[in-house]
Amino acid sequence: MAQEDAPAIQLINEKGEFIEHDLVDFCKQVRLAECGLSYAVVAIMGPQSSGKSTLLNHLFHTKFREMDALMGRNQTTKGVWMQRAEGLEPCTLIMDLEGTDGRERGEDDTAFEKQSALFSLAVADIVLINMWCHDIGREQASNKPLLKTVFQVMMRLFSPRKTTLMFVIRDKTRTPMEILEPILRDDVQKIWDGVPKPGKLKDTPISEFFNLEVTALSNFEEKEDQFGIEVDKLRQRFNNSVAPGGLAGDRRAVVPGTGFPFSAHEIWKVIKENKDLDLPAHKVMVATVRCEEIAHEKLENLKSDDKWKKLEEASNGGVVPGFGKKVSALLDKYVQEYETEAGFFDEGVRTSKRNYLVSQALDLVEPSYDAVIGHYRTEAFEKFKINLQQSIDSRNQGFAATTRQCSQTALDHFDRACDGKFLFFSLYI
């Protein structure tokens, strides 16, 4: 599925304000609603000025703003930014998070750092942890506070949601990764073991929350060609990442693309209010809001449909041949559109809002239905009167018998006229 090019947007600004209207427009440009559940979200965390944006731009062909080394090691990314990866299937959204440990926010201002970490863990399928090779094994390395933050905030998710944590080791040295990787994994395990956990999660292994991946890249400035080769190889792992066995996690909390803007906004709102996240309940809430919106949209489309307007007008003037079949076709069209757009949401919510759509559509159709039935009834009654008068004038049989015969003829005519034309009522009620 081809998507349009869309520039990077600031999803959350440096003040912690969520810019929902920009996200809605962005999702329309990349046609995320058409993706259903087939899309991925990738986020990156790491210390300030560690080359996160540079990595994303080479790995995903994005155009995030990069640090100018000649201007000093200052904060480049402020807040949270998003852009679509170019040339990857399915649609892959990339989030570039503000760097941690930056002097601009100061030593004590870690609130945004923790909030954005929790946001990325709740939204992303894959989280890249950008770190320098020389920090591996160091007790006070810059990635240790970040990992503690990641693990602590993950405990606030009521139910485990397995996310892929990919440690990207930058500026690898001559020390083989076969030696460095076990040290890194051991450090990660120690941090996990040391993080306070709720009672029910006290003995939960890290594997319940995270798939751990480790990869290493050469120095970008000193070995640019080698860096490019390694990045191209890594990029292949992000293609079809949501397929079974792919790089993405288990995606238990994923919401359909059409609900992503609302879902992301609500998650950030809960985080800013410093409340615990209940992702299963959140998923039902998103389904309720979006399915209701879709149902309203389809009902409004039915009301403004030219075919319906012509049927409605014709029903006021007299008999409408094939009225029921025509109305049934219109209802089928909009109910099917609803099913297509709401198909990936919670089944109970989806069914409930479908029933609401059908109920409202039948209320809309009912006056015209009654009018057409009335026209057929009038037609049958007129036929009865004519046949009765003709039969009496002929004096072939008694009045009672004549009346019964004419009544039956009129009723048969009414039944034949209505047969199949109003079947849609029995199909939808």
Helices and strands as residue ranges (DSSP letters): E 9-12, H 20-29, G 32-35, E 39-45, H 52-60, G 69-71, E 80-84, E 91-97, H 111-123, E 126-132, G 133-135, H 143-154, E 163-170, H 177-194, G 199-201, G 206-208, E 210-216, H 224-235, G 236-238, G 257-259, H 260-272, H 279-304, H 306-315, H 323-342, H 347-394, H 399-418, H 423-428
